[in-house]
Amino acid sequence: MKQNIFVLLGCSTTSAVFDPKQDLCDTGSGSNVCRGFYSCKGVTGIGLEPNGPISTCCVYDPPVPIGSGYGLNLPRLQCSSYSSIYGFGGDEGDPMKWKYGIYLQYNNSYYTDDACKNCEDSGGFCGFSSSDESFACICRNGVNTTINCFGRGYAWSGTWRHKIQTEMSIGGILFFWMVMLYI
């Protein structure tokens, strides 16, 4: 699955999400997702009862990927919290294997020009540069590039280069003085 599924939890049974005319909630396989969420001990951390009624849960699986500008207004929807899943980890029945969060993809570049894949293969993270509205490969040492992180680790970031240059300069001066003393 490469699409986000949003799960609204702790919803009032009078919430607009349950309006049969709107058909917003997945009442088929969605009930398994709701059951899975409410079976987790972690729901107590968001103020819900473990094994709570699945009638207070709505699984919204958008028919088309949601772009920017989409928002969830929980108070307006009369729901106390939400979560999202972007994968089931091969086992839709085991919420411990699910992939929680929101799946993001930079402008389809992962599959077209390999920019994101090359970045990730070099140990970087795919990102976005707001200054020129372009792809950015974010390296672990904080360097942002337009390609990948190969050759942009600490040894090439300038941190070590200055240390090596300083040590070589001091070593050169000492060597020069030693030669001058013996002449």
C-alpha positions as CSV (number, residue, x, y, z in Angstrom):
1,M,0.0,0.0,0.0
2,K,1.4,3.4,-1.0
3,Q,-1.6,5.4,0.2
4,N,-2.4,6.8,3.6
5,I,-5.3,5.6,5.6
6,F,-6.6,8.0,8.3
7,V,-8.2,6.5,11.4
8,L,-10.5,8.8,13.4
9,L,-10.8,7.6,17.0
10,G,-13.0,8.4,19.9
11,C,-15.7,9.9,17.7
12,S,-19.2,10.8,18.9
13,T,-21.8,8.5,17.3
14,T,-23.5,11.7,16.2
15,S,-20.4,12.8,14.2
16,A,-20.9,13.8,10.6
17,V,-18.3,11.1,9.6
18,F,-21.0,8.5,10.3
19,D,-23.6,10.1,8.0
20,P,-24.7,7.3,5.7
21,K,-25.3,9.8,2.9
22,Q,-21.7,10.9,2.9
23,D,-20.1,7.4,2.9
24,L,-16.9,8.6,4.5
25,C,-16.0,5.6,6.6
26,D,-14.9,2.2,5.4
27,T,-17.4,-0.1,7.2
28,G,-16.0,-3.3,5.6
29,S,-12.3,-3.9,6.3
30,G,-12.2,-0.7,8.3
31,S,-13.8,-2.4,11.2
32,N,-10.7,-4.7,11.4
33,V,-8.5,-1.6,11.5
34,C,-10.6,-0.1,14.3
35,R,-10.5,-3.3,16.3
36,G,-6.8,-3.4,15.9
37,F,-6.3,0.1,17.1
38,Y,-8.6,-0.4,20.2
39,S,-6.7,-3.6,21.0
40,C,-3.5,-1.7,21.6
41,K,-2.6,-0.7,25.1
42,G,-1.4,2.7,23.7
43,V,-4.9,3.9,23.3
44,T,-5.1,4.7,27.0
45,G,-2.4,7.3,26.4
46,I,-4.8,9.3,24.2
47,G,-7.7,8.9,26.7
48,L,-9.5,6.0,25.1
49,E,-10.5,2.7,26.6
50,P,-8.8,-0.5,25.5
51,N,-11.1,-2.7,23.4
52,G,-13.5,0.3,23.1
53,P,-16.5,0.2,20.8
54,I,-15.5,0.2,17.2
55,S,-18.7,2.3,16.5
56,T,-16.6,5.3,17.7
57,C,-13.9,4.7,15.0
58,C,-13.9,5.8,11.4
59,V,-11.4,4.6,8.8
60,Y,-11.1,7.0,6.0
61,D,-9.3,5.5,3.0
62,P,-9.3,8.3,0.4
63,P,-10.1,7.2,-3.1
64,V,-7.3,9.4,-4.5
65,P,-4.1,10.4,-2.8
66,I,-4.6,13.5,-0.7
67,G,-2.5,16.5,-1.7
68,S,-1.5,19.6,0.2
69,G,-4.2,21.7,1.8
70,Y,-6.0,18.7,3.3
71,G,-6.8,19.0,7.0
72,L,-8.6,17.1,9.7
73,N,-10.7,19.3,12.1
74,L,-11.1,16.9,15.0
75,P,-13.3,19.1,17.1
76,R,-15.6,19.8,14.2
77,L,-15.8,16.1,13.4
78,Q,-16.4,15.3,17.1
79,C,-13.5,13.0,17.3
80,S,-10.9,13.0,20.1
81,S,-7.8,11.8,18.1
82,Y,-6.6,10.3,14.9
83,S,-3.8,8.2,13.5
84,S,-2.7,7.2,10.1
85,I,-1.3,4.0,8.5
86,Y,0.6,3.7,5.3
87,G,1.3,0.0,5.4
88,F,0.3,-3.2,7.2
89,G,3.7,-4.8,7.3
90,G,2.4,-8.0,5.7
91,D,-0.2,-8.6,8.5
92,E,-3.4,-6.6,8.5
93,G,-4.5,-8.4,11.7
94,D,-1.5,-7.4,13.8
95,P,-1.3,-3.7,14.7
96,M,2.2,-4.2,16.1
97,K,3.5,-4.7,12.5
98,W,1.6,-1.8,10.9
99,K,3.5,1.2,9.6
100,Y,2.2,4.3,11.3
101,G,2.6,7.8,10.0
102,I,2.1,9.5,6.7
103,Y,3.7,8.3,3.5
104,L,5.3,11.1,1.6
105,Q,6.9,11.1,-1.8
106,Y,8.7,14.0,-3.3
107,N,7.1,14.9,-6.6
108,N,7.2,11.3,-7.9
109,S,11.0,11.6,-8.3
110,Y,11.6,8.3,-6.5
111,Y,10.3,6.4,-9.5
112,T,11.2,8.7,-12.3
113,D,14.6,10.2,-12.1
114,D,15.9,8.2,-9.1
115,A,16.9,11.4,-7.2
116,C,15.3,10.3,-3.9
117,K,16.5,6.7,-4.3
118,N,20.1,7.8,-4.9
119,C,19.9,10.1,-1.9
120,E,18.5,7.3,0.4
121,D,21.1,4.8,-1.0
122,S,23.9,7.2,0.1
123,G,22.5,7.4,3.6
124,G,20.5,10.6,3.2
125,F,16.9,11.6,3.6
126,C,14.8,13.0,0.8
127,G,13.6,16.6,1.4
128,F,12.6,19.9,-0.1
129,S,14.5,23.1,-0.4
130,S,12.0,26.0,0.1
131,S,14.5,28.6,-1.1
132,D,14.4,27.5,-4.7
133,E,11.5,25.0,-4.4
134,S,13.6,22.0,-5.5
135,F,14.6,18.5,-4.3
136,A,17.2,18.4,-1.5
137,C,19.1,15.4,-0.2
138,I,19.6,15.9,3.5
139,C,22.8,14.2,4.8
140,R,23.2,12.9,8.4
141,N,25.8,15.6,9.1
142,G,23.4,18.4,8.2
143,V,24.7,19.1,4.7
144,N,22.0,19.5,2.1
145,T,22.8,18.6,-1.5
146,T,21.0,18.3,-4.8
147,I,22.3,14.8,-5.6
148,N,23.4,12.5,-2.8
149,C,25.6,12.2,0.4
150,F,28.5,10.3,-1.1
151,G,31.7,12.3,-0.4
152,R,29.8,14.7,1.8
153,G,30.4,13.1,5.2
154,Y,32.3,14.7,8.0
155,A,35.7,14.3,6.3
156,W,34.6,16.4,3.4
157,S,32.3,18.9,5.2
158,G,35.2,21.1,6.2
159,T,35.3,20.0,9.9
160,W,38.3,17.6,9.5
161,R,39.8,19.4,6.5
162,H,40.8,22.4,8.5
163,K,42.2,20.3,11.3
164,I,44.4,18.3,8.8
165,Q,45.5,21.6,7.1
166,T,46.4,23.1,10.5
167,E,48.4,20.0,11.6
168,M,50.2,19.9,8.3
169,S,51.1,23.6,8.6
170,I,52.4,23.2,12.1
171,G,54.3,20.0,11.0
172,G,55.8,21.9,8.1
173,I,57.0,24.8,10.2
174,L,58.6,22.3,12.7
175,F,60.2,20.4,9.9
176,F,61.5,23.7,8.4
177,W,63.0,24.8,11.8
178,M,64.6,21.4,12.2
179,V,66.3,21.6,8.8
180,M,67.4,25.2,9.5
181,L,69.0,24.1,12.8
182,Y,71.1,21.4,11.1
183,I,72.3,23.6,8.3
